[in-house]
């Protein structure tokens, strides 16, 4: 690992710190720096610090040299560091001008290595991870570094990366930029979104394969939780839009909820931008302060827009396409109106649907694996180098089938005039209008493995209707195979049989009277072929999020009722969990964890906490991360008992009503 530790190789004693997004925010957190400077001679930053005047001055006053490596916009005055390495200081058009933060750090290490006539090629795999995961512009030297980094990644030399690839079931030799963007990057980012990102550094630098596998396994747990919470927030956001369509009358989609986890709202905001073609701002409001994450569309600088409505905000910051902010929780409506007005002034009155630039028209028989592999020689694709958009004329639909969660995606067969057919995948195509009669289809091509065979995968982008006429399309196939034991008198025998037939199946059970070995709660669900549903889900949002996370091919339903369904049993269980959290875990607990442990929606757990606090059974405050810090109280009632009891009772009744409905609903997909 000598070449992979270029600073230590030169005799440096290195320690590192990744700021915690919840407690420290982004950039150099001065109180943290004050704690960590003892014995330090050099402060070296990566992807931050170009505006950190106070931190650099503090370090300098204590005899610590500072080297800043960053790529963000330059301030009017640079900090008084020993060196500020930033490609924005280069002239426009320079090949290094668009270098991202990870590339700037690499170039510094490369310069050090050159002094000893060495190289640092062994670090290029990390450079590739950073470029793609940070969605950086792929041009000039950034693209060159990514190409070289992908080659290095395919060698699979780093134990941490190898462990991630094994967990994600990615063959190293076939690894491409898509695997980083949709599998590796989200796993690494899950730590920072839900907890502390520092263990990710250990994972990517350890030489111990056992340690790497242990850390990668932990990463899988965080990633499963991230996926579930993201799906849950998405389902909740869509429900809000469907219940209040007037939200779409604004130039920006601004939504808020007290149950949302602030670590995943940015992910959902990105998805809403894709679906609705306008900037999206999602705000988590667990207490009197709302913490939001925004994503924008090309041509609308969301951070500049925030600057024009700064009077509505407590703080904000970010880039043209992504930003974070905070505001009083009771000011969301006013903020929505003000931001919408500013965006309309900036030219964002209508949702933007960028025109597709067609690279070429092909016939269905020409869509071969050989052609796909030729096209992929132009890879890596991404920001600055999008994949080719191809099109085929004069098609009709022959069949359709739902894929994934309740048919969230679509698999369709298209047919040309000569009777040739081709399988096409439309990601998130469920509920979208399909063409009737003849149409032209725009798509991208990439290679994929389907049922063990390499093939050319056609991904649906858009269509142009040529004529509107009746067409025969075969009906959807069920989204999953269903085995239904909801009315069974002997569930345990049926469960034993299901375990025997499907030993790799996940069993989803929460707050059940009988403990089931190996069962998981909603936050521990992961992608799996078979999902056994033992206890009834508490809400439509939780059920949809679970299906989206697991995306099962087979559902085995039982429908046992949890043992915390009424007010007394729920409060008893919640109080026991709180006591355990205070005594064993220092009182820190996530709202979603309490909800899963009580088999209730997040809102019910939140009101339960409020009632216990009103009863004087506990006290708590909500951290920026959304974590609840619990502590014992003095048993002194604090008022509002009647209103809180009534509200909690209504929420529990609502859950019981949904569970009764779920036990009877048609779940054949």
N, C-alpha and C positions, 0 to 999 in steps of 0.2 A: 504493500500500500504506500510505499515511499513516495512515488510520484503523485499520488492522490492527496498527499498532505504537504503541499509546497511550502506552507509557512512553517510547519513543524520541522520540515527537512532543513530549513535554514536556522534552526535553533530557537524558534519562537515557542513560547509557552502560551498556547491559545485557549481562550474560553470564548463562548458565543452566547448570544441571547437573541431570541426572536420575540418582539413585542407581543404581548397578549392583547388581542383586538378589543377585548371587553374591559379589562382593567387599565390598559395603557394606551389604547388607541393605536394609531399608525405613526411611525416615525420614532424619534428618540424621546423617550419618556424621561424627563429630568429626574424625578425621584428615584427611578430605577437606576439611572446612570450614577447618581450619587452613592447608591449602595454598592455598585459594582466596580468603582474606580480604584479601590484600594490595591496597591501593588501593580497597577497597570501603567505601561509606558506609552502605548500606542492604541488609539481608538480608530478602528477601521469599520466603515459602514458599507452596506450593500443595498442598493435600490432605495436609499433614503438619505436625508441629511443636508440636501442642497440649500434648505432654508432654516437649518437648525442653529441659528445664531446663538441662542442662549445656552444650548448644550455644548457647543464648541467652545464658547467663551469660558464656560464653567470648567471644562476639561483643561483648556489652555492655562487657566489661572492656577491649576494644580500641577503644572509641568507635564501634562499628557499631550503628546502630539496627536493630531487628527488628520486622517486621510478619508475624504468623502468620495465614495463611488456611487453615482446616482445618474438617472437619465431624465428626471422630471424637469419641468420648465424652470429656467433660471430666474431667481429673484433680482430685484434692482441692484442688490449688493450681495456678493458671495460671503459666506461665513469665513472667519479668520482661521482657516485650517491650513495645515502644512501643504496640502494639495487638495484640489477639487477636480476629480476626474469625471467629466460629464460630456457626452457627445454633443449636447446642445451648444457647446462652446466652439464647435467646428462650423465651418461655413456651410450654407445650404447646398445640398447636392453631394456632399461628401459621403463616401461609401459607408462610413461609420456613424453618420448623423442619426439614424434611427435605431441605433443599438439599444436593446433593453437593459434593464438593471443587471440581469444575470450575465449578459455579454460584456458589460463594462467591468464587472468584477473579474471575469475571465481574462480580459485584455490586460488588467493589472498583473494577474498571476503569470500570464504569458510573458510580459516584460521582465518579471523577476526571473523566470526560467531561462530567458535568453541570455541573461548575464552569466549563466553557467553552461551555455551551449546546450541546454536541455529543452524539453518540450513538456507540455501539460495536456497532451491529447487525451489522457485517461480521464480528464474532467469534462470532456465534450458531451458525454451522456447526460450530465447534470445540466449543461447549457441547453441541450435540446428540450429537456423536461421543462425548464423555466420559460423558454421562448413560447412553446405551445400552450402550457398551462396558463400563462399570463396573456394569451391571445395577442401577441405582439405582431407588428407589421413585418411580413416576410419579404424583405427586399435587400439587395446589396449584401453586405457582409453578414447581416442577421440570417438571411436565407442560407448563405454558405455555411455558417456555423451550425444551423439546424440540419442541413444535409449530412455534414460530417458527424454531428452528434447522433443522428439516427443510425448511422453505420456502427457507431460505437455501442449504442444501446443493443443492437442485434447480436453483439458478441456476448452479451449477458455476463459481464465480468463482475458486476457489483452485487454483493450478496443481498443488499436491501432491495434493489430493483428486481433481482431474480425472485425474491420472495413475493413481491407484489405481483409480478407476472404469473407466478404459480397460483396465487390466490384468485387472480382475475381470469385465469385459464387462457392466457395469451401465449402463443408460440413465439419465442424470441426472434426466430428467423423471419417471421411474417409481420413483426411490429412496424407500425407506421404512425404518422402524426395523429391519425384518428384515435388510435389506442391511447395516446397520451391525453388527448382532449376529453375523451369520454370514459376512460377507465382509470388510468394512472393518476392524472391530475386531480380528479374529484376525490380519490382516496386520500391523497396527500393533503388536499385542502380541507377535508372533513375535520381534521384535527384542529386547525385554526378556527374553523367555523363553530365548533362545538366545545372546544376545550383549549388546550395549550399546544401550539405548533412546534415547540422545541423538540419533542421526541422524533419528529420527522427528520431533523438533522441527524440524530443518532442513527436512525434507520438507513439513511443514505450514505453514512460514512463508516458504519461498523464493518469490520472484517470477519466478525463472528456469525456464521450462517445460522446457528441456533438462535442467537439474539435477534438476527434479522427476521427469522420466521416468527418469533414471538411478537415482535413489534408489528409485523405485517398482519398477524392475526388480530392484534388490537385495532389496527387500522380498519380491518373489515368490519368490526363492530361499530366503530364510529361512522363508517361509510353507510352501513345499513341504517343507522339512526338518522343520518343526514338525509338519505333517500326517503325514509318514511316521513320525516318532518317536512321535507320539501313537498312531497305529494299531498300531505295534509293541508299545508298552507295554500297550495294551488287549488285544491278542491274547495277550500273555504273562500278563496278569492273569487273563483268562478261562481260560487253560490251567491256571493254578494252582488256580482254583476248581473246575474239572472234575476235576483230579487229587486234590484234597483237599476234598470237599464239606463236611467238618466246619467249614470256615472260615465257613460260613453259619450255624453254630449260635451265633455271637457276635452281640452287639447292634450291633457296628460291624465293617465289613469292613476288616481291617488286613492289608495285603500288602506284601512287601518283595522287592527284587531288586537284585543288585549291578550289573546292566547298565543299569538305567533312568536316563534323563536327568532330573535334578531340575527342569529348566525346564518339562517337559510333564506331570508327574505330577498336577498340579492339574486339568488338563483331563480326564484320564482318571478321576480321582476323581469329578468332576461327573457323568460319564457312568455310572459304576458306581452312584452314588446314584440316578439315574433308573431304572436297570434293576433294582436290588435293594431299593430303598425303605428304605435305612438309611444312616447315616453311613459314609463311606469314608475311609480313611487309606492313602495310598500312600507308601512310604518307599524312597528310593534309597540303597543301601549300597555305594558304590564302595570305601570303606575302612572304618576302624574306627568312623566316625561316620555314622549314618543321618540323612538329611535328608528330612523328610516334608511332605506337603501334605494337608490334610483338607477335606472338604466335608460338610455336614450336611443334615438335613431340618428342616422347620418345627417349632418347638417344642422342639428340642434344641440348646442353646447349646454348640457344640463347644469354644469357648475356655474356657468355664466348666468343662466336663468335663476339659479338659487341666489346669486349675488344681487339680483334685481328684486328679490323678495326677502332679502336678509332680515327685514324688520319682523317677519313672521317666524324666524328661526332662532334657536339658541346658538347653534354652531353648524357649520357645513364645510365640506371640502371634497376634492376629487378631481376628475378629468372631464373632458368634453362628453364622453359616452357613459361614464359611471361616476356616482358620487354618493356620499353619505351625509346624513344630517340629523339634527335633533330639534325638537320643538315641544312646547307645552301640549299635552295630550288633548286638551280641549280646544286647540286651535287648528285641527285638521281641516275642517270645513273652510275656514278663512284662507288657509294655505292653498287648498285645492283651487279656489276661485282666483286667488292672486297669481299662482303659477300658471294657470290656464291662460289668463290674460297676457302674461309676459310671453309665453310660448307662441300665442297667436301673433303678437307683435314681431316675433322672431321668424315667423313664416311657418308655424306648425299648427295651423288651424285644422287641417284635415289629416287623417292617417296617411302615411306614406307607403305606397306600394312600388318599390323600385322596379323599373322595367328590366326584363330579362334580356341579356345579350346572348343570342343564339350563336354558338361557335360553328355549328354545322347540322345539316339534316341527313339522317340515315334511315335505311330500311331495317325492319326487324331482323332479317337474316344476317345483317352486318354486325349485330350486337354480340360479338363473340368474346370469349375470354382472351384471345390473342389481342384483339383490339384494345380491350380494357387494360391489359398489361402494357401495351405500347403507350396508352394515355398516361398510365401511372409513372412512366419515366419522367413526366413533367412534375411529379410530386417532389417535395411535400406541398400539400395544398393547405390553404388557410387564409388568414388576414393578409391581404396584399397579393395573394396568388390563389384566387378561388378556383375550384375544379371546373372543368369545361362544362358548359351547358349545351346539351345536344337536344335534338327534336326529331320526331317522326310524325309525318302527316297522315291524315285520313285513316284513323283508327276507330274502333268501337270496343265497348266493354263486353267481355265474354263471361267473367265470373268475378266474385268478390268474396273476401273472407276476413273477418276480424282477427287481429293479432294482439297479443299482450293483454293488458288489463281491460276486461270487458270489451275487447275489440278496439282499444285505443288507437292502434295502428290498423292500416288496411293492406291486405295483399290482394291485388287485382290481376286479372289476366286481360291483356289487350290483344285484339285481333286485327290484322290488316285485310285488305281486299282479297289477297291471295289465300287467306285462311291461316297464315302464320300467326302463332301465339307467343306471347312473352309475359313472364311473371314480373310484376312491378310492385315495389313497396312504397306506400305513402305513409311516412312517419307522421303520427298524430293526425291521421286523416279521418278518424271517426267523427261523424256528424257533419262533415264537409259535403258540399254539393258535388255530386258526380255528374259527368256529362251524360247527356242522352243523345243517341244518334251518333253522327260522325264528329270527330274532334282531332285536333293536333295536340301532341303531348310533348312537354319539355321535361327533361330529366338529366340526372348525372349518372355516370357509370363508375363502378368500382368493383374490384374483385372481392369475393367473399367465399366462405365455406358453408354450404347448405347440404345437410344430411350427409356429411362426410365428403362431399365433392366440391372442388373449386369451380366457381361459376362467375359469370358477369352479372352483378347485381345492379338492377335499374332502380333508381330512387326518384319517385315522382316529385316534380317541382310545381308544375302548373299546367293548365290545359286551355285551349282556345276552341270554343264551340263552333262547329261548322254548320250544323243543321240540328234542329230540335225535332226528334222523331222517336217514336217508341222503339225500345231495344230490349232484347231478352237477356237478362243477367241472372245467373243462378243465385239462389238465396245464400245468405251467409251461413257458413258452417259454425257450429257452436264454438265459443272462444275457448272452452275447456271441456274435458271429460268430467262428468259429475257423478259422484256417488253420494246419495242423500240418505242419512240416517237421522234426520231431525225428529222423526216420529217414532224412532226405535225404542222398544221397551228394554233392550239389553245393549246399551251403548258400549259398555266396557268390553264385551265379547267382540263386538264389531270393531272397536278400536284395536284390540289385540290382533285381529285379522289384518287390519290395515297396516299396522306396524310390521307384520310378518311379510306382507306382499310388497310394501314400499319402505324398506329400512332407511332410506335417505330422506324420507318425508319430514317436513317441519310440522310440529304440532303447536298451534297457536292457542294458548289458554291463559286467562287472566283472572285472578282472584277466585279460582274454582274451589269448591268445597273439598274435592279430592285432588291431591297433588299428583301431577303426571310427570314421570321421569323424562327429562330432556325437553320439556315444553318451553316455549319462548313467549315473551310478551311482544307487543306491537313494535317496540323500539329495537328488538333483536331480530326481526324478520329480515330475510335476505332472499335473493333470487333463488327459486327452487322449482323443480318440475312438479312436485306434489305438495299441496298445502292441506293439512288436516285442521279444520276449524272446530275446536272443542267448545269454547264458550262463545256466546252470541256477541257480536260486536256492539259497541254502545251507541254508534251513530253512523250515518251515511258517510260522513267525511272520513272517519277512522276506517270503515270498511273499504272505501274506494282507495284510500292511501295504502292499505295493506295489500290489496290486489295489485296496485301499481308497483309496489316494492317487490313483491314475490313474482308477479307475472306467471302464474302457474299454468301448466298444461292439464293438471288434474286437481279437482277440488273434492275433498271428502268432508262432508258436513255432519256435525253432531248437534250443536246448539244447546249445550248445557248452560244453565243460568248461573252467573256469578253469585257469591255469597254476600255481596255488599250492595244489594239493590234498594233497600229502604233507608230512611234517614238514620235510624239508630245504628244499624250495622255498618253503614258507610262511615259515619263519624267515628265509630269505634275502631274501624280498620285504619282510617286516616290518622287518628291520634296515635295508634301504635307505630305506624310508619314514621311519623314525626319524631316520636320518642327515640326510635332506633337511629334516625338521621342525626339527632342532636348528640346522642351518647356515643355513636360509633363513627360518624362521618363529619363531625364538627358542625353539623347543622346545614351544610350546603346541599341543596337538592333542586333538581329541575322540576318545573310544574308538570311537564309531560311524563316524567318518571313517576310522579305521584298518581297521575291519571291512569297510567298503565297498571300500576300496582293495585289500584282500586277498581279497575275495569270500568272506568267512567270517562267521559269526554274531559278535555282540559278545563273547560269552563266550570264544570262541576267541582273539580278539584280546587280550582281557584276560589270559588264561593265557599267551599268547605273550609279552606284556610282562613278566609275572612270571618266565618262564623266562629271558629275556634279562637281566633284572636279576640273577637267581641266577647266571648265567654271567659276570657282571661286565661286560656289554656296555653297560649304561646304568643310570641311576638316574632315579627320577621321584617326584613326589608328586601327589596328586589334589586339585585345588582344589574349593571349594564348588560351583562351576558344573558339576563333573563333568569339566572339561578336565584332561588329563594334561600336566603340565609336565615335559618330558624333559630329561635332561642326560647327557653322556658320563660313563663310569665308567672304572675302572682295570684292567679285564680280570681282576679277582680273583674267582674263584668264591665264592659265598656259601652253598652247601649247598642241600638240597632238590632237587637236579638230577634225581635218578631219579624222584621222585614227580611233579614238574612235567612231565618228558618223557612219562611214562606218561599223565598226565591230558590233556596236549595231543594226544597220539597218539589217545586215545579220542575226543576231540572232533572231530578231523579225520576219523576213521573214521565217526563219526555223520553228519557232513556228507556224506561220500561215499555213505553208505547212503541218505540222503534224496535226494541227486541221482539215484542210480540208480532210486529209486522214482518221482521226479518225471518222469523220462524215459519212464516206462511208464504213468503214472496217467491216468485219464480226465479231461480238462480241458474238457469240452464245456459246463461251466457248470451 
